[in-house]
Amino acid sequence: MVDYFALALTHALLALAAWRLVQRADLDHDPAEDDAKPGGPPDRGPDARA
């Protein structure tokens, strides 16, 4: 019985931590975009090959 409680508690805490990380607004903001110079080279995207 205690093992089930321990597993449920740890999984619930991990799910809560993941949920709070997903809901953070600063994860949607890329500070590198703010530092980009206007008129610089265009962003090729994450799937562009070098």
C-alpha positions as CSV (number, residue, x, y, z in Angstrom):
1,M,0.0,0.0,0.0
2,V,2.8,2.4,0.9
3,D,4.6,1.7,-2.4
4,Y,1.5,2.7,-4.4
5,F,1.2,5.9,-2.4
6,A,4.9,6.7,-2.9
7,L,4.6,6.1,-6.6
8,A,1.5,8.1,-6.9
9,L,2.9,11.0,-4.9
10,T,6.1,11.2,-6.9
11,H,4.4,10.9,-10.2
12,A,1.8,13.6,-9.2
13,L,4.6,15.9,-8.2
14,L,6.5,15.3,-11.4
15,A,3.3,16.0,-13.4
16,L,2.7,19.2,-11.4
17,A,6.3,20.4,-12.1
18,A,5.9,19.6,-15.8
19,W,2.5,21.4,-15.9
20,R,4.0,24.5,-14.2
21,L,6.9,24.6,-16.7
22,V,4.6,24.3,-19.7
23,Q,2.5,27.2,-18.4
24,R,5.5,29.6,-18.0
25,A,5.2,32.6,-20.4
26,D,8.9,33.2,-20.6
27,L,9.4,29.9,-22.3
28,D,7.6,31.3,-25.4
29,H,9.9,34.3,-25.6
30,D,13.3,34.0,-27.3
31,P,15.7,36.8,-26.0
32,A,17.9,36.2,-29.1
33,E,15.2,37.7,-31.3
34,D,15.4,40.9,-29.3
35,D,19.1,41.2,-29.9
36,A,18.9,40.6,-33.6
37,K,19.9,43.6,-35.7
38,P,17.4,44.8,-38.2
39,G,18.7,44.3,-41.8
40,G,20.9,41.5,-40.7
41,P,21.0,38.1,-42.4
42,P,17.6,36.4,-42.4
43,D,16.9,33.6,-40.0
44,R,17.1,30.3,-41.8
45,G,15.1,28.3,-39.2
46,P,15.9,25.3,-37.1
47,D,15.8,22.8,-40.0
48,A,18.1,24.7,-42.4
49,R,21.4,22.9,-43.2
50,A,24.7,24.7,-42.9
